[in-house]
Amino acid sequence: MSDALQSETLHSQPKKQNTMEHIILTTIALLSLVPIPCLHAQTVAPAKPGELVNGDFSQRVGTGLPTGWSFTKTPWIDAQKKEPKIPDGMTVTTLQEGSKAIVRITYKDNQRGCLVQVLDLPPRAKEARLKVTVRGEPDQKDAKMAFPDAGFRFFNAAGKYLPERKSSDTPKTLSDKSWREIEVKCDIPAGATSCNVILGNVNNTNGLFEFRGASVRFR
C-alpha cells in the first residue's frame, strides 16, 4: 500500500467512528422520546368524595377481599379501623357468575364481620342511599335470623360514630337462595364528614351471603 493511500485510510477511520457515534447518540435520543408502556398490577384510581370504588366487584376474582374493600368486625366504632386479616371461620371469595361478578362471604363459628369501604362525604350532602343485590344460604337453624347488613355508618372529623337515621329500609330474609335488591336510605347526621359503607350480615348468622352491584348516591 502506498504511503498516500495508507495516510488517507488512517485519516478516514476517525471520521467513520465519529459518524457511528453520532448515529448511536441520535438513536438513543429519539428512543427516549417514545413512551414505553408500563404494566401494573390491578389498581383502582383514588375515589372522589362520595364515590364507591369497585362497587361491581369486577376487579378481583379469587379468594380474598375485592379490590378497594377492607374488612372490619366493628364498623360502628372507627371510620378508619381495618382488620389485618379475615378471621378464622370466615372466607371471602370474588367470583364470576355469567356476566356479573359477585362477592361471597362464608360465615362459620358465629363469627362477626363485614366488608367495609370508607368514603368522604360530598360537601352539603344531606341524604345517603345504598343499593345492592343480595342472596343468602344460611344454615337451617339460623334461617329466620338471616338478614343482610347493608348500609352506612357515619363519623365526624374526629372519628366519632354518629348514629344514622334510616328514613327507609328494605331488609329481606335470605332463606330462599334467590337474588333480591335492597335499598337503604339514610339522613346524614349533622357534623358527619365520612362514612363506612358496609356489606355483611347481622346476628352472627352462619352460612353464605352474596352481594353484587353495589352503588351509592348522595344528595
N, C-alpha and C positions, 0 to 999 in steps of 0.2 A: 504494500500500500504506500502510495506516495505521501510525502510529508504534508502536502496541501490537503489531500483527501482526509488523512488522519486528523489534521487540525480541524477541518470542518466537522468531522464526526464528533470529536470531543466537545466542540462548542455547541453542537445541536442537542446533546444529551441534557444539559440543564434546562434548555427551553422545553423539551418534551416533558421533563419531570415537573417543571413549573405548570405546564398546561394540565397535566394529570391531577396535580394538587388542586388547581383551580376548579376542575370539573368535580372532584370529590367534595370540596367545600361547598360548591354551589348546590350539589345534590343534597347534602346534609341540611343546608339552609332551607331548601324547598320542602324537604320531608318534614321539617319542624313545623311548617305551616299547615300540614294536613292533619285534621282531627283524627285521633285514634279512639275507636270505641272502647268503652270500659265495661267490663262485665261485673255486675254486683249481685250479691245475694238479694233475695226478695226483700224489698224495703217499702216503707209507707211514708208518704210525704207528711210533714207536720200538719196537724189539724188546725183549722181556724177555730175561733170561739164558736161553740155550739155545733161543730162538725164531727160526726161519728166516723171513726176510721174502720174500714173493713167490716162494715155492717152486714155485708152479704157473705162473709167468712170465706171468700174465694182465695184469699192469699195465704192459705196454709192447708195442706192436705196431709194427714197423718196424725200420729199420736202427739199430743202436746197442745199448748194454747194457740188459738188462731192469732195471726199477726195483728198487733195493735191492742190486744186484750191482755189483761192480767187476771190474777186470781186473788180472792180475799175470803177470809172466814168471817170478817166483821165489817161489812160495807157501810155500816152506820156510824162507825167510830172515827175514822180518819180519812179525809179526802185523798190523801196520798199513800195510804197504807197498802202495801202489796206483799203478799206472801212469797217467800223464796221458792216454794215448790208446792205442787199439788199434794195433799196429804195422802198417806196410805189409806186405801179403802175407796178412793175416787180415781176415775180416769176421765180425761178429756180428749176427744178424737174429732178431727175435722175430716169429713169425707164427702165424696161427690155422689149425689143421687139424681140421676138424669142430668138436666142442665143446671141444677142448683147445688150449691154447697151447703152442708148442714154441720152444725157442731153438736156433738153428743156428749152429755155428761152422765157418767155412771156413778151412782151413789151406793156405797155399801157401809155396813157397820155404823149406820146412823151418823155419818159424817156431815158436817155443815160446810157450806161454801158456795161460791158462785163466781161466774165471770164478771169482771168489772172493767170499766173504762172511765177515766177521769176526764171531764170536759170543762173548759172555762165557759162561763155563760156569756152570751152576747149582751152587749150593753142594752139596758132598758127592757130586757125580756121579762115578761110577767107570767107566761104560761109555758109549760113543757109538755110535749106529747111523745110517747113511745109506741111504735107499732112493731110487732114481731109475731111470727107464726111459730106455734109450738106443737109438740107431740110428746106423749108420755107413755111409758110402760112400767108403772110402779109395781112393786111386789104386791101380791094379792092382799096381804094383811094391811097394807098401807093405802089401798086404792081410794078410800074415802077421804084421805088426807092429802091427796096428790094435787097440789095447786102450784102453778108456776110462780116464781118470784121474779117478776119482770117490772122494772120501774126505776125510780130516781131516789137518790139520797143527796140532800143539799147541804152546803157548808159555806160558812163565811170566810173572810180573808185570813182569819186566824186558824182555820181548820176545824172550827166548832160545828157540830152537827145541828142543823136546823130542821125540825120536824116538818115534813111536807104535808100539804092539804090536798087530798085527791078529790077533784071535782067530778071525775068519772073513772070507773074502773070496771073491767070485764074479766075477772078471773074465771077460769074454767078448770073443772077437774079433768084429769088426763088419763082416764081409765079405759078409754075405748080405742087408743092407739091411732086416732085419726088426727090430721093436721087441723089446727084451729088458729085463727088470727085473733090476737088480743090487742087492745089499745088501752093505754093508761094515760090519763091527762091530769096534770098537777098544776096548782097555782104555786108559783115560785115564791118562797118566803122572803120577806124584806131582809136585805143585808146579805143575801146569798151571792157568792161570786163564782162558785164552781159546783159541780155535781158528779156523783157516781152514777153511771148507767149500769144496772146490774141485771144478769140473767142467771137464773138457777131455779131452786125450788124452796118452799117453806116447809116447816115442820119436820125437817131432817128425814124426809121420805126416801127410802131405799128404792132403787130401780133406775130406769133410763129416762132422761129428759133430753129432748132435742129441740134445737132452735134454728130458724133460718130467716133471712131477710129482715134484719132489724134496722129500723130507721128512727131518727128523732127529728123533732121540729120545735123551734122556739119562736114565740111571738109575744 
